[in-house]
Amino acid sequence: MNSKRARAAVAVLLILTTAGCTMTGTEIDETPTFEQVTAEGEGALDRILGLLPEGTEITVREQGAPYPCADGAMFAQRRDAYVPEDFDVEGFMSDLPDLLQGEIVLEEQLPVEDPALMFTMPGFGDAGFSVSSYLPPDRPGFSLLVTSRCGSVGDTG
């Protein structure tokens, strides 16, 4: 279990680092507000969660507090999605890139024995995602982490 937690922590750091590098390397005319990047992150979460079956129980583990970045703050939120017992978790993880074809840029897909995906969603402000099945084995489901691009906070004038 510790190695799974360590891998999950590495995945979180990887996605945050990837999102940070992407944001600092990109020049944009206007920095979006924190409210805008929050809406993008929540929209991306809703898109993924909408693919899960009826009866899925969603738990918000982290509320989406602002995390400091170069131009203000970025939105990050972790949710757990517990699916019905008969749902094929491994199959879903394997099929997710195809289900979102054209909507994501796949960064990494880890093996089926420890399924995890890392990708960005250009249609949602390049929101970065880490999706893994690192939940307790007695309850099938997924852990989803979304991080947004950087958004301005408060009055910058």
BELFENDA-V398488 format. One record per backbone hydrogen bond with DSSP energy under -1.0 kcal/mol. CO is the residue of the C=O (numbers start at 1). NH is the residue of the N-H. If there is no record, write none. Layout:
co: [CO	CO]
nh: [NH	NH]
This chain:
co: [1	2	3	4	5	6	7	8	9	10	11	12	13	14	15	16	17	18	19	20	21	32	33	34	35	36	37	38	39	40	41	42	43	44	45	46	48	49	53	57	59	67	69	72	73	74	75	77	78	78	79	80	81	82	84	87	88	89	90	91	92	95	96	98	100	105	108	111	112	115	116	117	118	118	119	120	121	121	121	122	127	128	129	130	131	132	136	140	142	143	144	145	146	147	151	152]
nh: [5	6	7	8	9	10	11	12	13	14	15	16	17	18	19	20	21	22	23	24	25	152	37	38	39	40	41	42	43	44	45	46	47	48	49	50	51	52	56	82	80	74	72	69	151	67	148	146	61	62	144	59	142	57	87	89	92	93	94	95	96	99	100	101	103	120	118	114	115	133	110	131	107	108	129	105	124	126	127	125	121	147	119	145	117	143	139	83	81	132	79	130	77	128	73	34]
